[in-house]
Amino acid sequence: MKVNFFQLLYIYSRSKGANSELVTVELLKSYCLLGLLYATEATSLTATDMCILDTCISRALYKIFRVSDNESMLHMRQCLGLPSLMNMIENRHCKFTDRLLGDGSFTAMCYVCNVFGF
């Protein structure tokens, strides 16, 4: 998954359409994250696996913007709409479970658990 992510990132960052950093980030969000998050809603990843995959996103942003400070990286991810991978996977898991149940109750439960920290 990591190799596929970085291969796609390299291809899209070198394309003629990716003249700016923001275009590259949008391509990253649209195409590269799909490969990184493939089937994560149906599998259980360990915290170590999620940390490794989250580091891929941070490394990609470092390569695009040349920012290595952790605080700046977190602020940049927030501004660009790239939350932590754990949040993305949990949202995908809630949507997947809702589609299985078909009633929308699981997403409401996930929202309550996230707000109150359960």
N, C-alpha and C positions, 0 to 999 in steps of 0.2 A: 504494500500500500504506500509506503514511504517513497519507494523508487518511482512508482507511477505518479505520485504527487509532484515530485521534483522534476520528472521528465516533462509533464504537462506544463508546469510553471516555466521551465526553460523555453519550451516551444512558444508559449504565448507571450513571454516577455521579449522574445526576439522577433516576433512578428511585426510587420509594418504597421499594423493598426494600433499597436501598443506604444505610442509615442510618449505617453506620460505615465507617471507612477500610478495615478488614480485609475487609468484604464487597465493597467496591469493588475491592480487590486480587484477590480470588478471581474476580470477574467479569472483571477484566482478564486473568487467567491462563486462564480458561475460554473466553472468547469473543474478546477483542481480539487476543491473541497468535496465534490461529489465522489471522486475516487478515494479520498481519505476517509470519508464517512460511510462508504459503501457497506451496507448490512449491519451497521452498528446498532440499529434499533432492534434487531432480532437476536443479537449476540450479547454476551456479558463480557465486558472488558475489565481487566484489573486496573487499579489506580496507576500502576506503573505503565501499562499500555497507553492509557489516556494521557499521561504525562509525556510520553515519547511522541505521540501523535500531536499533542498541543505544541511541543517544541518545534515540530515541522512548520507549523504556521508562523511561529515567532521567527524562525530562521528565514522563512520566505520573506517576511516583512523586513528583516534585517538586510537581506540581499536587495530588496527593492529600494528602501529608504536609507540604508546605512546607519540605522539607529541601534545601539546595543545596550543603552541604559534601560534597566528593567522597568522603572517607573514611567519613562517615556514610552516604552513598548506597550505597557498596559493602557496608558492614555490613548495612544494611537489606535490600538485595537478597539477601544470603546468608541472612538470617533468614527472609525471605519465600519463599525457594525460587525466586528469579529469577536464575539464573546469567547469565553474559555471553551475548550472542546467539551468539557464535562457538561456545560449548559446546553450546547448544541446537541449532544448525544441524548441528554435527558428529554429535551423538547421533541426530538425525533422518536424517542421511545414512547412518549405520551401520545403523540399523533398515531403511531403504529398501533398501540393498544386501543386507542379510540376507534380506529377503523375496524379492528377485530371485534370489539364490543358493539360498535354501531350506535351508541347512545350519547357519547360526549361526556359521560360522567368521570372517566379516568383523567381527562385533561383538567377538569375542575379540581379533582383531588390532587393532581400534580401541582397545580397553581397554589393551592392552600398549603401544601407541604413546603413548597419553595418560599412562600411568604413568611411562614411561621417557623421555618428551619427544622422541620421534622425529618 
